[in-house]
Amino acid sequence: MQFQERELTPGASPRHLYGAEIRRQRKLVNMSLVALADILGYSRVHVSRFETAERAIPPELPPKLDIAFGTNGTFVAMYELIKNEVFPDFARRFMELESKATRMRKYMSATVPGLLQTPGYALALLREFQPGAKKEKIQEDLNARLSRQGILVRDEPPHLLVVLDEAVLRRPVGGPAVMAEQLEHLLAVEESSNVLLQIVPFGLGSHALMGGSLTLLTQGDGTQVAYLEGSHTGQLLEDVTTVAGYDLAYDRVRAKALTQEASSATIHAALKEYE
């Protein structure tokens, strides 16, 4: 039975438009789905689902499309418009600001921030947060989360200050092997000139940000926003007075955190326990 291509709806969303452009370019060069699939290294079904927007575009696909069609970076540029569609609406504005920030300050009470997560650690969290989700959905979300880490390796990366509650080190997300890999990654990352990690030890007791997670983003023009994040929710705050309050709370917590050297020693100690 002959394969019947489905009708496209490019006006439905940027992701649908992206898929429609794949098909348009494919038709322009008179290329079949099978031929394009062979070039891209995917199955015909996968490529068809990219065109119909049933599957998210993985980060490695856009440059392959530009090579296949000779489109000189068109698909790479368009990918910037769709890469965050997998995330909920409340997070997209934050991620837009995050991608342009010159300085980031984060406090995390329970997990490693997404920008510093290893694939194994991120996968373990996604499986817990989305019980019953299909493997394809989990993989799409994993690709989207890891793609955000490109912010830290761009030509002019932001300065990143991360304060972690000691609980982040002690909770074995994904098991000992996954945690050992994650902590090794944190130790490697802190050697970067633009990243600073500090730990808030259990012995500190209570503090102003206990039980939540906070990100403060500073833009190139000096404006600042705050983002409060839970396991399934997020709130972006842009009011100057409100943000200033969280700015002060962050500084108070960071002032009580361990020094960079003591924090590194604490991470090393936790790593030995997992090894």
N, C-alpha and C positions, 0 to 999 in steps of 0.2 A: 504494500500500500504506500502511495506517495506521501511524503511528509508535507503537511500543509502549514505554511507560516502564518502565525497569528497576526491580527491587525494590531497596530501600535497606537498608543495614545500619548504622543509627546507633550501635550499640554497638561498632563496630570501632575507632573512634578519634574524637577531637574533630573532626577534619576531616569525617568521615562524619556526625557529629551535626550539624555546621553545614549540610551539604548537605541533610540530612533536614529541617532546620528551614526551609530555603528552600522545599522542596516543600510542607511543611505549611502555611506561610503563603500560598503560591500557591493551594493548594486551598481554604483558608478564604475567599479572596476570589473563588474560581471564575475564576482567570486561567489561560490556556493558556501553554505554553512560548513560543509565538511572540509572544504579547502581552507577556510579561515580557521576552523578548529585545529587543523593540522599545524598551521603556522603558529598559532597561539599556544598550543600544547594543552588544549582542553577538549572535552568531548563536544559533539554537535549539540547535544542537549544543553550543556552548560552555556555555549555561545548563544543558543536560541533564548535562554533565560536571561542572559545579559541584555539582549535586544528588547525583550518584553518587560525588563525591570523586575523580574521575579527573583533575581539574585543580585546582591550588592556587588559593585565593581571592586575586585581586590586591588590593592595598591600597586601590585606588580604588572597589572594588565595595561594601563594607559600607554606606557612607552612601547609595549609590544604592538598595540593598535596603530600607533604613529608609524612604526616601522613597516607594518603590514600594508598600510594604505599610503605611506609617503606623505603624511599630513603635517610634518614639521612641527610637532609639539602641540597640535590642537587638542588631542585627547588628554594629554598631561595637563594642559591649562584648564580644560573643562572639568577635570577631576576635582579641582579645588572647590567647585560649586556643589559637588555631590558627596564628598567624602564623609561629611558629618550627618548625612540624612539618616543613618542607622541609629543615631542618638535621639533621645526624646526631645521634644520641642524646648523644654525648659533649659536644656544644656547647650543648645546651639549658639545662642547669643554669647554665652560664656566662652565657648570654644573659639568663636570669632575673635573675641577680645584676647583670649589666651594666645592665639596665633600671632598677634601683633605686639604682645607685651614685651617690654624691655627688662622688666624685673618681676619676679614671682616670689611670693612668700607663702608657704604652706604649713599648716599644722594638721597632722593626721592622727586620729585617736585609735584607729583599729586596723587600718590597712596601709600598705605602701601606696603612695600616689601613683596614678596610672602612668604618668610620664616616666616612672622609674621601675615599673613592673617587668619582670621577665615573662616570656610566653607561658611557661608552666604555671607560674603564680597567677597570672591573669586568667588563664583557662580554668584553674581551680575555683576562682571567685565567680566567674561567669556561670559555671555549672551549678554553684550553690544558689546564686541569685535568680536563676531561671530554671527551676526544676521542671522537667518534662519538655523543655525546648528541644527542637530537632538539632541534630549535629550541624546542619548547614547554617542554622541561625546562630548557633554558638560560634562557629568559625567566622561568620560575617562580623559579629561583634568583636571577636578577638582581633581580626585584621584591622578593624576600625580603631580599636584602642591602641594597638601597637603603631599604627600609622601616625598617631599624634606625637609620638616620640621623636619624629623628625625635627620638631621645634628645637630640640637640644643640640642638634648636629648641623644646623644651618650655618651660613657664613658668619652671621652675627647673632649667636644664641643669647637668650635672656639670662640674666643673673638669677639663679634659683636657690632660695634658702628654704630648707625643709626641716621642720621640727617634728619628730616622731615620738609618740608616747611609747614607752618601753613595751607596752602590750603588743605593739606591732611586731616586735622582734620575738616575742614569746609565744604567740599564737601560731601553731604549725599549719598554716594554710597549705593544702595540697600534700602534706606529709613532710618528713624530715629531709628527703632528697630535694624536693622543690624549695623548701625554705633555705637549705644550705646554698643552693644556686642563687636564690634571691638575695641573700645576705652578702654573698661574694660579689654580686653585681653592685650592691650598694657601696661596698668598700672600693670597688673599681671606679664607680661614678664619682665618689667624693674626692678622687685625685684630680678631677677636672677643675680648671681654674674658675669656672663659672658656676660651680655647684658647691653648696655648703650644707652638711648634714649635722643635726644636733639631736640628742636624745633627752627626753624628759623622763627621769627615773621614777619608779614607783615611790621611792622614798620622799619625793617632793610633796606628796599628799595632794590636796585639792588645788585647782588653779582655774583661771578665768575661762579656758576653752575646753574644759573636761567634758568628755562625752560627745563631742561633735568634731567636725572637720571644717577647716577654713582655708580659703585661698584668697590672697590679696594680689591683684594684678595692677601694675603700673604701666601706663602707656608712654609713648615717646614724648607726648606733650605734658607729661606730669600728672594727668588725671588718673584716678585710682578707683577700682571697684572691688567689692568683696563678694565672695561666693560661698554660701553655706551648703554643705552637701551631706545627705544621708545615704543609706544604702540604695534607695529607690527614688529619692527626690532631690531637688536642688533649688536654691533661691539666689538670684542675682540681685545684689544691692548696689545702687548707684548714688543714692542720696549722700551728699558730702558729709553731713553730720553723723549719719549712721555708720558710714565707712570709717570715719575718724575714730569712732568708738571701738570698732573691731581692730583697727590699726594699733590702738593703745593696748588692747587686750593681748594682741599677738606679741608686741614688744615686751610686755610684762612676763608672759610665759617664756619667751626666748631668753630673757635675762636670767631666769631660774634654771634653764636647761644646762646640761653638761657642756663643757668646752668641746671644741672639735676633736681634740686629741682624746679626751675621756670618752666621747661618744663613739669614736672609732674603736676604742678598747672594749666598750660595751657590746658593739656589734660583733667584734672578734670573739668575745666570750660566748655570745649566743650561738655563733657559728660552730664553735667547738662542740656544743651540746648536740647540735643536729648532725654533725659528722660522726 
